[in-house]
Amino acid sequence: MLAAFAAMCAVAVLPGQAHAAGPPAYAFDPDAKKVQGAELNAEASTLVAGAVYRSSIGPGEKLYYRVKLDSVTDAYVSAVAVPGSGGSVAYGDGITISVRDLNDSQCSSNRTTFGSGETPRPIAAYAHRTIGKGAGTTCRDAGPYDVLVERESDSGSSSEAWDLELRFVEEPGLRSGGPTQTTAPEDWPSSTPAPPDAAAQKRTGGSSYYDATSLKTGEWIDEIAPGQTRFYRVPVDWGQQIYASAVLSNTTADTTEFVGNALTLSLDNPAQGHIADTSLSYSGRSASTALKPLPPVAYRNRYDYSSQVSPLRFAGWYYLSATLSPEVAESYGEKPIALTLTVQVKNKAGESPYEGDPGIFAVTEKDKELARSGDSAPKAAKSATMQVVAAGAFGAGAVLVLGLGAWTWLARRRAAAGHQRPPFGGPPQQGW
């Protein structure tokens, strides 16, 4: 029982879950493997599908990584750039990621910048190699492909290296009779729905994609400190449409100093492909912003050239992040400010178009339960581990109790045997 109790204590704190005072640092996936980007593609390290990697990139660097692809599977590689919170970035600073064949023909490319907020925060971009209808004529062969990550930084921006978190995922193949349309939708519901009826609830955001807090349709109250980024995730199934808005509360500070682009709200897809962002300015009074209405999740969205339609191509966890500019502290102090997120997922879920296991591109019953409970992926894993340990402790305790019972019964039998009455009614003697 002592051993079981010790085991429970040992799993009570998992790697990456302890946070120091103040805004927590970006929580990298503890299973991420270290990998070095190469300036020459011939020296590039190979990334394995389903794995997460950690790297870094300096100002102006162009770094190569490599993936091995077959001739039938759609593949996605994402890069999350994480600058230091104390540095500075300019409007056009950002990263570009592309997938290329060995003739340097580009399969696809995407660029994400910090934008008008000019606030150091994690930003994500992804590139892909797709095979199906509507795809280009290049990049269809099986073999090695290069992944090129490029960093663009203004001369006045901070020069320290940015951390990188890299992911490589493969999309399942379509089932027979799956989607046949090769044109993206041209219109969709564009009016913002009425606010949810349920009362607002408190829910604390995570500090990365890895530990993002799960949300469902509702109004969620959190707090955010200057320079901090909060992460959330929302399960969005096939045919469903996500709406999101943010409200930054007023403060009691005796000032109305204007801070432009004080809060940035961003949305990324299940493969960490950036979709859209919006921002609000702040002067000490309540202020709000909302993502513009986006199309429902559909396989055929991939055939649209718009960067705000094409990424809505598969079901799964969609990631929201909110960043409060460090400039807010200059006028309103370092204390966190109340943040309210309103999230709505509309429409009935449709059928998956994939053959076999959809992997991360699905919404499961477990995902829906996590959205209801608010658990992050590591918190859910920790809970499952605790249940296993508790079951083991209960089992060990039961065995110990049974053992003690058997030992007591045997001891009493021996004691009784040692004090039996001898024949012919004589007094009890030791040894009979």
PyMOL commands that set and color helices and strands:
alter all, ss='L'
color gray80, all
select helices_A, chain A and resi 2-11+41-43+115-117+299-303+328-332+365-373+377-418+423-425
alter helices_A, ss='H'
color red, helices_A
select strands_A, chain A and resi 33-34+45-46+52-57+62-69+74-82+94-100+106-113+123-129+143-152+162-171+201-202+213-214+218-224+229-236+241-248+259-268+274-282+287-290+316-324+337-346
alter strands_A, ss='S'
color yellow, strands_A
deselect
rebuild
show_as cartoon
